[in-house]
Amino acid sequence: MNKQRRSRIAEALELISEAREILEEVRDEEQESYDNLPEGLQAAERGEQMQENVDNLEEFIGYLEETGSLEEM
């Protein structure tokens, strides 16, 4: 791979890293909001949706973390 393509990959990886950091912040905020709900609301539809949001964000973050293998190119 030539230098220009490696440079473009490095740029993309930096953007992915920034996106991952934003998603981690949002996940942490959503988890904190969920944790601050009374137990009754945690078990209600609202709380279940919040926990599902946290789980989905975790999954997306995991996908972004897998892009680290591009650094080996």
Buried (B, 14 or more C-beta within 10 A) or exposed (E): EEEEEEEEBEEEBEEBBEEBEEBBEBBEEBBEEBEEBEEEBBEEEEBEEBBEBBEEBEEBBEEBEEBEEEEEE
